[in-house]
Amino acid sequence: MTGTAKHIIFTGRVQGVGFRFTAYSIARRCQLTGIVRNLPNGSVEMIVQGYPDDISDCIRDLQETFGVADPKLTDIQYDPRYTDFRITY
């Protein structure tokens, strides 16, 4: 599958609250590929790939669940090496 790819940085209260596990569950439900991981500065990084509407749904669900405002989204090139969605460390 090819589609859209986004690099996303979530800030705020996103570590120690189950954000990565929830992101994993939502991304899998939306049939997205990519990764999610904590960053040393307290933010969370996601790379998501899939159909644009599915990516938007995933971001919206995370924002609603955790009250995250204004994640930083950057368009990136689709990478076929991501064949599923994973939590990385």
C-alpha positions in Angstrom: 0.0 0.0 0.0 1.1 3.5 -0.7 -0.4 6.6 0.8 0.4 9.6 2.9 3.1 9.8 5.5 3.3 12.2 8.4 5.9 12.9 11.1 4.1 14.1 14.2 5.3 15.5 17.6 2.9 15.5 20.4 3.7 17.7 23.4 2.0 18.3 26.8 1.1 15.5 29.2 1.9 12.6 26.8 4.4 10.5 28.8 3.4 8.2 31.7 -0.3 8.3 30.8 -0.6 5.4 28.3 -0.2 7.6 25.2 2.0 5.2 23.3 -0.2 2.2 23.9 -3.3 4.2 23.0 -1.6 5.5 19.9 -0.6 2.0 18.9 -4.2 0.7 19.4 -5.7 3.6 17.4 -3.2 3.3 14.6 -3.8 -0.4 14.3 -7.5 0.1 14.2 -7.1 2.7 11.5 -4.8 0.3 9.6 -1.8 2.6 9.7 1.8 1.7 9.6 4.7 3.4 11.4 6.1 3.9 14.9 5.4 5.8 18.1 8.1 6.5 20.8 8.9 8.8 23.7 11.5 11.4 23.2 13.9 12.5 26.0 12.4 16.0 26.1 9.0 14.7 27.3 7.3 14.7 23.9 6.1 11.8 21.8 7.1 11.2 18.2 4.9 9.3 15.7 5.5 8.4 12.1 2.2 7.3 10.5 1.5 6.1 7.0 -1.8 5.3 5.3 -4.8 7.0 3.8 -5.1 10.7 4.6 -8.6 10.2 6.3 -7.3 7.4 8.4 -4.3 9.5 9.6 -6.7 12.4 10.4 -9.0 10.1 12.4 -6.0 8.7 14.4 -4.7 12.2 15.2 -8.2 13.4 16.1 -8.8 10.4 18.4 -5.5 11.0 20.2 -6.3 14.7 20.6 -9.7 14.0 22.0 -8.5 11.2 24.4 -5.5 13.1 25.8 -6.5 16.7 25.3 -3.4 17.3 23.1 -3.6 20.6 21.3 -1.7 21.5 18.1 0.5 18.5 17.4 3.3 19.4 15.0 2.7 17.7 11.7 5.2 17.4 8.9 4.6 15.6 5.6 7.3 13.1 4.9 8.1 10.6 2.1 6.3 7.2 2.4 8.6 4.5 3.5 7.7 0.9 2.5 9.9 -0.5 5.3 7.1 0.2 7.7 4.8 -2.8 7.3 2.9 -2.5 10.6 2.6 -0.1 13.5 5.0 -0.5 16.5 5.9 1.1 19.8 9.7 1.7 19.7 12.1 2.7 22.5 
